[in-house]
Amino acid sequence: SSDVKRLLALAVEHQDVLQPLNVATLIHRLAKRLAREGPRFADRTREVQQSAQWRTLLGLVYTHAPNCNNMELTNCLWALATMEAKGRAEEEVAQRLMELSTKYLDTFEPRNLALSAWALAKLGNRSTEWCRLWSAATLRRLADFDTRDLTMVVWAFATLQYRDEGFLRPFCQEVERKIPQGGPQDLGNTLWALAALQFRHDAALAAICKECFEKAAIFDHQNLSISMWSFAILGYKNMNLFHHMTQIITERVQEFPSQGIANTVWSLAKFHFQQKCLLMTVAEDIMPRLDTFQPQHLSIIAWAYATLEFPNRPLLTALCQAATKKMDIFSAQHMANMTWAMATLAHKDEEYLRRLAVQALSQVQNFNPQECSNLAWAFALLAYRDDELLGSLSKRSQEIMMEFIPQNLGNTAWAYNRLGYRDEGLMRRIVQEASMRLSDCQGQETLDIIEAIATGNYIEAVDQACWARLMAWTGQKFELARNFLEKSSELPLTLPGLASFDRALAVQDYRDHLASLEVIGLGYTWTSRLLEHFGVNLPEGRELEAWREAAQQVAGDARHEGDQLKNHEAKEGLRACRTVCVYCCSLQRAATTTPEKPATLVIPPTPLMSGPPTDAYELGLFAATLKHHRGGDGEFQALQACARACAELGCHPLLSEDPAYQAFGEVWLHVTEVPCLSCVGAMAQFRRLFPRISLNVSFTLGRQPATSANVSAT
């Protein structure tokens, strides 16, 4: 009989005469019948396990187990695992079955070894002893295993995180030979197991890749997403396969649940594979159903789109709205990752940030170093200040600061200073920790700390010996940057004599060398020193006040051509994150022998907003790539505009160095952020190209919130 009630009744009615084979058959058929219940499986199984008849059947299994053969032991284990039977009595029976199986393991056929391993893992038996024994038994019979059985064994070990390289190496060699006989489930499970165990075997992965390419069209959504996820975890990149799989996923994205969507876009982000068609299709498909997504999946999707620098504004707004509704179940990790993503993509949703601040306050004691620093960094980037939360984050950060990596230290110092939240205790601890880890620093984190301490007037509040160590280290970076920029400022004047290939190579060498310094900028104080070294005038006093006032009058008119079509949250975020540069110039040509060209040219204060990079090598100015291409920075665009103005006057130093055709006059720049090393390099280039033009530059510390979102005593 296959009826559940009848099967249970048989166990009770004939319990005195049932043999081991009968008992094993009864429980096996019961599990198979329940497995066909579909959506009702969990409820029906729970009903069965609460019945007296089930307890009778379970007792019969326990009693007859010593007389069961390998097939019967396997069937009993499989039944318990299929029914997810994990009560105390069930655990005792499973343990007895496992111990008896161990005695007779050498008699187990490959299918019994595979099914029993699957069952023990499914039941959550984490004993490494049985894993070791099954591993050895599998290796002895490895050649006799088919693909499905191989997959079940490795799946079991991966589920329990049992990693035995002595098993995995020959297993992968066998996979190379047998994976062509495997189906989609075998491919997906094998990949998942290797990824879960973080065991990369390139020959096996190459064989699996080939099969995935040929069979991807018949994969279900789970195998598609788990395969992408596994390859990303293992760092195994086959672009032909990924293009093929993402095309299939794009056509079937509506089949994917939230976890499948999250796994897929996460994989794209890990490989920096900006598959625009898939990303657009995913965004369009999931927006109507985001309310059904779990916080983990919402935050992963946001993280992936941010990592890929793909700001789909309607999706970001929908993600924030869905997250706001579920904020009371967001964990610290979800909050930090989601807010980091929104800040990275310059998307500012005030309601989301308010709800997040409340939730973060309730969980701040659970925050780890990465979550503390990422959240503070995101708030600073979006110019959103909540004093109560900042105070609590500071306290938590100081409690666990010994666990901070250098990047956490730099981000935290930068964020608190930019937000204008004064906390001497926090800064003192950051300087102390940073001074002890200089050997671990890449560069930018230390410079961010230096900037925060110097511009925030914390120097007297920190330990002077620690501060001196940081300054000595930063001084070395300053010297390296100064020496390189000084030498490379001559580069533009050498280009006309080079062949086109050599010119391109020289510019790329410049970019590579600047990137090798491993810093984006030197911070307010050191940048000021560097600019003065190259003859840039930094106005002071009334001259500075007058220029800033003139710049501020037009700065609000700065527009980015693509921003006007964006939604409110995007405009708010971009307004907070984009750098604005106001420039003006008054230029004259020395020679008067070219009447077809104007003799003078005046550009009134004109605002520019950072945006997409534009290369114009004919002007003699070159931007580097420091985290991103700096050719779109506002001050670089302003220098390009002034160089073009000189060209309009007939003054082009790359074509002629004749003093009669040199331009003279003055250029003024005001930047709402400290210039990066690339822009400092461009200013040094400009000074070398146009030595008779006075270059005057002022800049502020950067974006800061106008008011506190939740001001309280600190």
SULNORQUI-V615809 format. One record per residue. N is the residue number from 1. RES is the residue in one small letter. OMEGA is omega in whole degrees, 0 to 359 (* if undefined). NEAR is the number of other C-alpha atoms within 12 Angstrom. D_CENTER is the distance of its C-alpha to the mean C-alpha in whole Angstrom. Layout:
N_RES_OMEGA_NEAR_D_CENTER, N_RES_OMEGA_NEAR_D_CENTER
//
This chain:
1_s_178_18_54, 2_s_179_21_51, 3_d_185_18_51, 4_v_182_30_49, 5_k_182_24_52, 6_r_179_20_54, 7_l_179_32_52, 8_l_180_34_52, 9_a_178_25_56, 10_l_180_29_57, 11_a_182_35_55, 12_v_186_25_57, 13_e_187_15_61, 14_h_186_20_61, 15_q_183_26_59, 16_d_185_18_62, 17_v_182_15_63, 18_l_176_21_59, 19_q_180_23_58, 20_p_180_30_55, 21_l_180_26_54, 22_n_182_28_55, 23_v_180_39_53, 24_a_179_39_50, 25_t_180_33_51, 26_l_184_40_51, 27_i_179_47_47, 28_h_180_35_46, 29_r_178_31_47, 30_l_180_41_46, 31_a_179_36_42, 32_k_180_28_43, 33_r_180_28_44, 34_l_181_32_42, 35_a_179_26_39, 36_r_182_20_41, 37_e_179_18_40, 38_g_183_13_37, 39_p_182_11_36, 40_r_186_14_39, 41_f_185_21_38, 42_a_181_20_36, 43_d_182_17_39, 44_r_179_24_42, 45_t_179_32_41, 46_r_179_18_41, 47_e_182_20_44, 48_v_185_31_45, 49_q_176_31_44, 50_q_185_18_46, 51_s_178_19_49, 52_a_180_17_52, 53_q_178_27_52, 54_w_180_35_49, 55_r_177_27_50, 56_t_180_30_53, 57_l_180_41_51, 58_l_177_42_49, 59_g_178_26_52, 60_l_178_36_53, 61_v_181_43_50, 62_y_183_32_50, 63_t_186_23_54, 64_h_184_29_54, 65_a_182_35_51, 66_p_182_25_53, 67_n_180_23_55, 68_c_173_31_52, 69_n_186_28_51, 70_n_179_33_48, 71_m_181_31_48, 72_e_176_34_49, 73_l_180_47_46, 74_t_181_43_43, 75_n_179_43_44, 76_c_178_50_45, 77_l_180_51_41, 78_w_181_39_40, 79_a_179_42_41, 80_l_181_48_40, 81_a_180_34_36, 82_t_180_33_37, 83_m_180_36_38, 84_e_184_30_35, 85_a_187_35_38, 86_k_174_26_37, 87_g_182_20_40, 88_r_180_14_42, 89_a_179_22_45, 90_e_179_31_42, 91_e_178_23_40, 92_e_179_24_44, 93_v_180_34_45, 94_a_179_39_42, 95_q_179_30_42, 96_r_178_28_46, 97_l_180_43_45, 98_m_180_41_42, 99_e_179_25_45, 100_l_178_30_47, 101_s_181_38_45, 102_t_181_30_45, 103_k_187_21_48, 104_y_189_26_49, 105_l_181_33_45, 106_d_180_23_47, 107_t_183_22_49, 108_f_171_30_46, 109_e_179_28_45, 110_p_181_34_42, 111_r_179_29_41, 112_n_176_36_42, 113_l_183_49_40, 114_a_182_40_37, 115_l_180_39_38, 116_s_176_47_39, 117_a_178_51_35, 118_w_183_38_33, 119_a_181_39_36, 120_l_177_48_35, 121_a_180_36_31, 122_k_179_30_31, 123_l_176_33_34, 124_g_178_27_31, 125_n_188_32_34, 126_r_177_23_32, 127_s_178_21_35, 128_t_182_21_34, 129_e_180_16_37, 130_w_178_32_38, 131_c_180_36_34, 132_r_181_24_36, 133_l_180_27_39, 134_w_178_43_38, 135_s_181_36_36, 136_a_180_24_39, 137_a_179_31_41, 138_t_180_42_39, 139_l_181_29_39, 140_r_183_22_43, 141_r_191_27_43, 142_l_182_33_40, 143_a_182_21_42, 144_d_183_21_43, 145_f_170_31_40, 146_d_187_29_39, 147_t_182_33_35, 148_r_181_31_35, 149_d_175_37_36, 150_l_182_47_34, 151_t_181_44_31, 152_m_181_39_32, 153_v_183_46_32, 154_v_175_49_29, 155_w_181_39_27, 156_a_181_40_30, 157_f_180_46_29, 158_a_179_32_25, 159_t_181_31_25, 160_l_181_28_27, 161_q_176_25_25, 162_y_186_34_28, 163_r_180_26_27, 164_d_183_26_30, 165_e_177_20_29, 166_g_174_17_33, 167_f_189_28_33, 168_l_181_34_30, 169_r_177_24_31, 170_p_176_26_34, 171_f_181_38_32, 172_c_176_34_30, 173_q_178_25_33, 174_e_177_33_35, 175_v_179_39_32, 176_e_184_28_33, 177_r_192_25_36, 178_k_185_29_36, 179_i_176_38_33, 180_p_178_26_34, 181_q_183_24_36, 182_g_176_30_33, 183_g_180_27_32, 184_p_181_34_29, 185_q_179_31_29, 186_d_179_34_29, 187_l_181_48_27, 188_g_182_39_24, 189_n_178_37_25, 190_t_178_51_26, 191_l_181_47_22, 192_w_182_40_21, 193_a_179_38_23, 194_l_179_46_22, 195_a_180_32_18, 196_a_179_29_19, 197_l_180_27_21, 198_q_179_25_19, 199_f_182_33_22, 200_r_178_28_22, 201_h_192_29_25, 202_d_181_23_25, 203_a_177_21_29, 204_a_180_30_28, 205_l_177_36_25, 206_a_178_26_26, 207_a_179_28_29, 208_i_178_42_27, 209_c_181_36_25, 210_k_180_23_29, 211_e_178_32_29, 212_c_181_38_26, 213_f_183_30_27, 214_e_188_21_31, 215_k_185_29_30, 216_a_183_33_27, 217_a_180_23_29, 218_i_175_21_31, 219_f_169_28_27, 220_d_185_26_27, 221_h_182_33_23, 222_q_180_32_23, 223_n_177_32_23, 224_l_184_45_21, 225_s_182_41_18, 226_i_177_40_18, 227_s_177_48_19, 228_m_181_48_16, 229_w_184_38_14, 230_s_178_39_16, 231_f_180_44_16, 232_a_178_33_13, 233_i_183_29_13, 234_l_180_27_16, 235_g_182_24_15, 236_y_190_31_18, 237_k_175_27_18, 238_n_189_25_21, 239_m_177_21_20, 240_n_179_15_24, 241_l_183_28_23, 242_f_176_35_19, 243_h_181_23_21, 244_h_183_25_24, 245_m_181_39_22, 246_t_175_36_20, 247_q_178_23_23, 248_i_180_30_25, 249_i_180_38_22, 250_t_181_31_22, 251_e_187_20_26, 252_r_188_26_25, 253_v_180_34_22, 254_q_178_23_25, 255_e_191_22_25, 256_f_172_29_22, 257_p_186_25_21, 258_s_181_32_18, 259_q_178_30_17, 260_g_177_32_18, 261_i_182_46_16, 262_a_179_37_13, 263_n_184_37_13, 264_t_183_46_14, 265_v_175_48_11, 266_w_179_37_8, 267_s_177_40_10, 268_l_182_42_11, 269_a_181_31_7, 270_k_180_28_7, 271_f_182_27_11, 272_h_182_23_10, 273_f_184_29_13, 274_q_180_28_13, 275_q_192_30_16, 276_k_181_24_18, 277_c_179_20_20, 278_l_181_32_18, 279_l_177_37_16, 280_m_181_24_19, 281_t_178_25_21, 282_v_182_37_18, 283_a_181_35_18, 284_e_184_22_22, 285_d_190_25_22, 286_i_184_34_20, 287_m_180_29_21, 288_p_184_18_25, 289_r_181_23_23, 290_l_180_36_20, 291_d_179_22_23, 292_t_183_20_23, 293_f_176_30_19, 294_q_179_28_18, 295_p_180_35_16, 296_q_183_32_14, 297_h_176_35_14, 298_l_183_49_13, 299_s_178_42_10, 300_i_179_39_8, 301_i_178_48_10, 302_a_179_47_9, 303_w_183_38_5, 304_a_180_41_6, 305_y_178_44_9, 306_a_180_35_7, 307_t_179_29_5, 308_l_181_27_9, 309_e_181_27_10, 310_f_187_34_13, 311_p_175_36_14, 312_n_190_33_16, 313_r_177_35_18, 314_p_179_26_20, 315_l_180_36_18, 316_l_177_44_16, 317_t_180_34_19, 318_a_177_32_20, 319_l_179_45_17, 320_c_180_39_18, 321_q_178_30_21, 322_a_180_34_20, 323_a_179_43_18, 324_t_180_32_21, 325_k_184_24_24, 326_k_189_28_22, 327_m_183_34_21, 328_d_176_24_23, 329_i_176_22_22, 330_f_175_34_18, 331_s_178_30_17, 332_a_181_36_16, 333_q_179_31_12, 334_h_181_36_12, 335_m_183_50_14, 336_a_182_41_11, 337_n_182_39_8, 338_m_183_46_10, 339_t_173_52_12, 340_w_181_38_9, 341_a_181_40_8, 342_m_178_53_12, 343_a_180_42_13, 344_t_181_37_10, 345_l_176_39_12, 346_a_180_39_15, 347_h_187_47_16, 348_k_178_40_19, 349_d_187_38_20, 350_e_181_28_23, 351_e_176_21_24, 352_y_182_33_20, 353_l_178_38_20, 354_r_181_27_24, 355_r_180_30_23, 356_l_181_39_20, 357_a_179_38_22, 358_v_181_27_24, 359_q_180_29_22, 360_a_178_38_20, 361_l_183_31_24, 362_s_184_23_25, 363_q_190_28_22, 364_v_180_34_22, 365_q_178_24_23, 366_n_185_26_21, 367_f_173_36_18, 368_n_183_29_17, 369_p_181_35_16, 370_q_182_34_12, 371_e_177_35_13, 372_c_185_49_16, 373_s_180_44_15, 374_n_181_40_12, 375_l_178_47_14, 376_a_179_48_17, 377_w_181_39_15, 378_a_178_43_14, 379_f_181_55_17, 380_a_181_41_19, 381_l_179_42_17, 382_l_179_42_18, 383_a_179_39_21, 384_y_186_45_22, 385_r_175_37_24, 386_d_189_38_25, 387_d_181_30_27, 388_e_179_25_28, 389_l_180_39_24, 390_l_177_43_24, 391_g_180_31_27, 392_s_177_30_25, 393_l_178_42_22, 394_s_180_39_24, 395_k_180_26_26, 396_r_180_31_23, 397_s_181_42_22, 398_q_178_33_25, 399_e_186_23_26, 400_i_188_28_23, 401_m_178_34_22, 402_m_179_21_24, 403_e_181_24_20, 404_f_168_33_18, 405_i_182_30_17, 406_p_180_35_18, 407_q_177_34_15, 408_n_180_36_15, 409_l_182_50_19, 410_g_180_44_18, 411_n_181_41_16, 412_t_179_49_18, 413_a_180_49_21, 414_w_185_45_20, 415_a_183_47_19, 416_y_179_49_23, 417_n_180_40_25, 418_r_178_37_23, 419_l_179_35_24, 420_g_180_31_27, 421_y_185_39_27, 422_r_180_28_30, 423_d_184_33_29, 424_e_180_28_31, 425_g_179_25_30, 426_l_182_38_27, 427_m_179_44_27, 428_r_180_32_30, 429_r_181_34_27, 430_i_180_49_25, 431_v_180_44_27, 432_q_181_30_29, 433_e_182_37_26, 434_a_182_45_24, 435_s_180_33_28, 436_m_185_25_28, 437_r_183_27_24, 438_l_180_30_25, 439_s_180_16_25, 440_d_187_18_21, 441_c_174_28_20, 442_q_177_25_19, 443_g_189_34_21, 444_q_182_37_19, 445_e_179_39_18, 446_t_179_48_22, 447_l_176_44_23, 448_d_178_46_21, 449_i_179_50_23, 450_i_180_46_26, 451_e_181_40_26, 452_a_182_42_25, 453_i_184_42_29, 454_a_184_28_31, 455_t_178_27_30, 456_g_179_30_30, 457_n_179_19_33, 458_y_190_28_32, 459_i_182_25_34, 460_e_185_17_37, 461_a_184_24_35, 462_v_178_31_33, 463_d_188_24_35, 464_q_178_18_36, 465_a_178_19_36, 466_c_180_28_32, 467_w_180_33_32, 468_a_179_21_34, 469_r_178_24_32, 470_l_182_37_29, 471_m_179_30_31, 472_a_178_19_33, 473_w_181_28_29, 474_t_178_35_28, 475_g_178_25_32, 476_q_176_19_31, 477_k_179_32_28, 478_f_181_32_30, 479_e_179_21_33, 480_l_180_23_31, 481_a_182_37_29, 482_r_182_30_33, 483_n_181_21_35, 484_f_182_29_32, 485_l_178_36_32, 486_e_180_27_36, 487_k_187_22_37, 488_s_178_33_34, 489_s_177_33_36, 490_e_187_28_39, 491_l_183_35_37, 492_p_183_37_37, 493_l_179_30_41, 494_t_188_24_41, 495_l_182_28_39, 496_p_181_24_42, 497_g_183_15_44, 498_l_172_17_41, 499_a_186_12_41, 500_s_180_14_38, 501_f_180_13_36, 502_d_177_15_37, 503_r_180_23_36, 504_a_180_19_32, 505_l_180_16_32, 506_a_179_26_33, 507_v_180_30_30, 508_q_176_19_28, 509_d_177_21_29, 510_y_181_31_29, 511_r_181_32_25, 512_d_182_19_24, 513_h_180_26_26, 514_l_178_37_25, 515_a_182_29_21, 516_s_176_23_23, 517_l_175_31_23, 518_e_173_25_20, 519_v_177_30_20, 520_i_178_34_19, 521_g_183_39_22, 522_l_181_42_25, 523_g_189_41_25, 524_y_187_34_28, 525_t_183_32_31, 526_w_176_32_30, 527_t_178_41_30, 528_s_180_32_33, 529_r_182_22_35, 530_l_179_36_33, 531_l_178_40_34, 532_e_179_23_38, 533_h_181_24_38, 534_f_175_31_38, 535_g_176_26_40, 536_v_180_34_38, 537_n_176_29_40, 538_l_186_31_38, 539_p_180_24_41, 540_e_172_15_42, 541_g_184_11_44, 542_r_178_10_46, 543_e_178_17_44, 544_l_180_23_41, 545_e_182_17_42, 546_a_181_17_43, 547_w_179_31_41, 548_r_179_32_38, 549_e_178_17_40, 550_a_180_23_41, 551_a_183_32_37, 552_q_180_27_36, 553_q_182_18_39, 554_v_184_24_37, 555_a_181_29_33, 556_g_180_21_33, 557_d_181_18_34, 558_a_181_29_31, 559_r_171_26_29, 560_h_189_25_27, 561_e_181_14_28, 562_g_187_15_25, 563_d_187_26_25, 564_q_181_16_28, 565_l_184_14_27, 566_k_181_23_24, 567_n_187_24_24, 568_h_182_21_25, 569_e_178_36_22, 570_a_180_34_20, 571_k_179_27_23, 572_e_180_27_23, 573_g_181_39_19, 574_l_177_37_20, 575_r_180_35_23, 576_a_190_34_22, 577_c_183_33_19, 578_r_175_37_21, 579_t_177_40_24, 580_v_175_42_27, 581_c_173_45_30, 582_v_180_46_34, 583_y_170_43_36, 584_c_179_35_40, 585_c_174_33_42, 586_s_190_27_46, 587_l_176_35_47, 588_q_176_33_50, 589_r_182_34_51, 590_a_183_25_54, 591_a_179_21_56, 592_t_185_19_58, 593_t_179_14_59, 594_t_185_16_56, 595_p_180_12_58, 596_e_178_10_55, 597_k_176_21_52, 598_p_181_23_52, 599_a_180_28_53, 600_t_178_26_51, 601_l_180_28_47, 602_v_175_26_46, 603_i_180_25_43, 604_p_179_22_42, 605_p_186_29_39, 606_t_181_34_37, 607_p_174_34_33, 608_l_177_37_30, 609_m_179_38_27, 610_s_183_36_24, 611_g_181_28_23, 612_p_181_21_22, 613_p_176_22_24, 614_t_178_24_27, 615_d_175_21_29, 616_a_187_20_32, 617_y_181_26_33, 618_e_178_22_37, 619_l_180_35_37, 620_g_181_41_36, 621_l_184_46_33, 622_f_177_47_29, 623_a_179_44_26, 624_a_175_38_23, 625_t_178_30_20, 626_l_188_27_18, 627_k_170_20_14, 628_h_182_19_16, 629_h_185_24_19, 630_r_178_36_21, 631_g_178_33_24, 632_g_179_33_23, 633_d_185_42_24, 634_g_182_43_27, 635_e_177_49_29, 636_f_177_49_29, 637_q_180_39_30, 638_a_178_40_33, 639_l_176_47_34, 640_q_180_35_34, 641_a_180_31_36, 642_c_176_45_38, 643_a_176_40_39, 644_r_178_28_39, 645_a_177_34_42, 646_c_179_42_44, 647_a_177_32_44, 648_e_178_26_46, 649_l_184_33_48, 650_g_181_34_49, 651_c_181_39_47, 652_h_186_31_45, 653_p_178_36_44, 654_l_179_32_43, 655_l_181_21_46, 656_s_176_18_49, 657_e_178_20_49, 658_d_181_17_52, 659_p_181_18_52, 660_a_182_21_54, 661_y_177_29_51, 662_q_176_33_49, 663_a_173_43_48, 664_f_183_33_48, 665_g_182_28_47, 666_e_176_34_44, 667_v_179_45_40, 668_w_176_42_39, 669_l_168_49_35, 670_h_186_47_33, 671_v_181_40_29, 672_t_179_38_27, 673_e_176_34_25, 674_v_181_38_26, 675_p_177_41_26, 676_c_181_43_23, 677_l_179_46_25, 678_s_181_44_25, 679_c_174_43_27, 680_v_177_48_29, 681_g_178_47_30, 682_a_177_47_31, 683_m_176_49_33, 684_a_177_41_35, 685_q_180_40_35, 686_f_179_49_37, 687_r_180_39_39, 688_r_179_33_40, 689_l_186_38_41, 690_f_186_46_43, 691_p_182_25_44, 692_r_176_27_47, 693_i_177_32_44, 694_s_180_30_43, 695_l_182_40_40, 696_n_186_37_39, 697_v_170_43_35, 698_s_178_39_34, 699_f_180_39_31, 700_t_184_28_30, 701_l_179_30_27, 702_g_185_34_25, 703_r_177_32_24, 704_q_180_28_25, 705_p_179_28_26, 706_a_180_16_29, 707_t_176_15_30, 708_s_179_23_29, 709_a_183_24_28, 710_n_187_21_29, 711_v_175_16_31, 712_s_182_15_33, 713_a_179_14_35, 714_t_*_18_33
//
